[in-house]
Amino acid sequence: MPRIIGVEIPGNKPIEIALRYIYGIGPTLAREICQRAQIDPHIRAKDLTEQQISQIVHAIQEGGYVIEGDLRREIGLNLKRLQAIKCYRGLRHIRGLPVRGQRTQTNARTRKGPRKTVGVQRNPHAKKGIH
């Protein structure tokens, strides 16, 4: 398993696919990095030489892409900023509700989590009806 920028990428996959295991690199960016590094995107990650790995790392660093820890930090700071200024999106993040205008009466289970069943409580002081 080759290691690129502190991330173990799977050796049995083509490098174009394996690069996607790095947070912040998707299909388009992976293809672009392979082109910059002048590496065949279909070569398996385990078959890369040390020189090819260093070419990939160089292509990522020279491209100025924000990936891994820096990207996670940037996204976290963006969310904190939205929450601090108490804007609508920030409040939705705080409450764990959908942020981008989706309906919430039904669905939205991914954001809201599993259903919390609310049972009916009987009042112990209520009059007992006599038949």
C-alpha positions in Angstrom: 0.0 0.0 0.0 1.7 3.2 -1.1 1.6 6.2 1.1 0.8 9.6 -0.4 0.8 12.7 1.8 0.2 10.7 4.9 -2.6 8.6 3.5 -2.4 4.9 2.7 -4.0 4.3 -0.7 -5.1 0.8 -1.8 -2.5 -0.9 -3.9 -4.8 -3.1 -5.9 -6.7 -0.2 -7.6 -5.8 2.0 -10.5 -4.0 5.1 -9.4 -6.8 7.3 -10.8 -9.3 5.5 -8.4 -6.8 5.1 -5.5 -6.1 8.9 -5.3 -9.8 9.4 -4.4 -9.1 7.9 -1.0 -7.3 11.2 -0.2 -9.9 13.6 1.4 -10.6 16.4 -1.0 -9.6 14.6 -4.2 -12.4 13.4 -6.4 -12.6 11.9 -9.9 -11.8 15.1 -11.9 -9.0 16.2 -9.6 -7.5 12.6 -9.6 -7.5 12.6 -13.5 -5.9 16.1 -13.5 -3.2 15.0 -11.0 -2.3 12.0 -13.2 -2.0 14.3 -16.2 0.2 16.8 -14.4 2.5 13.9 -13.1 2.5 12.3 -16.6 1.4 9.0 -15.2 -0.9 6.5 -16.9 -4.1 6.6 -14.8 -4.8 2.9 -15.3 -1.5 1.7 -13.7 -2.1 -0.1 -10.3 -1.0 1.9 -7.2 1.2 -1.0 -6.1 3.1 -0.9 -9.3 4.2 2.7 -8.9 7.9 3.4 -8.5 9.2 5.8 -5.9 9.9 8.4 -8.6 6.3 8.2 -9.8 5.0 8.6 -6.2 7.1 11.7 -5.8 5.8 13.0 -9.1 2.3 12.6 -7.8 3.1 14.3 -4.5 4.8 17.1 -6.4 1.8 17.5 -8.7 -0.6 17.7 -5.7 1.6 20.3 -3.9 2.3 22.4 -7.0 -1.4 22.4 -7.9 -2.2 24.3 -4.7 -5.1 21.9 -3.9 -6.5 22.1 -0.4 -6.7 18.5 0.9 -6.9 16.3 4.0 -6.3 18.2 7.3 -6.3 21.7 5.8 -9.6 21.1 4.0 -11.2 19.6 7.1 -10.0 22.6 9.2 -11.3 25.0 6.6 -14.8 23.4 6.5 -14.9 23.3 10.3 -14.1 27.0 10.5 -16.7 27.8 7.9 -19.4 26.0 10.0 -18.2 27.7 13.2 -18.4 31.1 11.5 -22.0 30.4 10.3 -23.0 29.2 13.8 -21.3 32.2 15.5 -23.1 34.8 13.5 -26.4 32.9 14.1 -27.4 32.9 10.5 -30.2 30.6 9.2 -27.7 28.0 8.0 -25.7 28.1 11.2 -28.8 27.5 13.3 -29.8 24.6 11.1 -26.3 23.1 11.7 -26.6 23.6 15.4 -30.0 21.9 15.6 -29.0 19.1 13.3 -31.6 19.8 10.7 -31.4 19.9 6.9 -29.6 23.1 5.8 -30.4 23.4 2.2 -34.2 23.8 2.1 -35.3 20.1 2.2 -38.6 19.2 3.6 -38.6 18.0 7.3 -42.2 16.9 8.0 -41.4 13.6 6.4 -38.0 12.3 5.4 -34.8 14.1 6.6 -33.9 11.0 8.7 -30.2 11.3 7.7 -29.9 14.7 9.5 -32.5 14.2 12.2 -31.4 10.7 13.2 -33.7 7.8 14.1 -37.3 8.5 15.1 -37.9 9.4 18.7 -41.2 7.8 19.5 -43.4 9.9 21.8 -45.8 8.0 24.0 -49.0 9.3 25.4 -48.9 9.9 29.2 -52.0 9.3 31.2 -52.8 11.9 33.9 -52.9 9.9 37.2 -55.2 12.6 38.7 -57.8 12.4 36.0 -61.3 11.2 37.1 -61.9 7.6 36.5 -65.0 7.2 34.4 -67.6 4.8 35.9 -69.6 2.8 33.4 
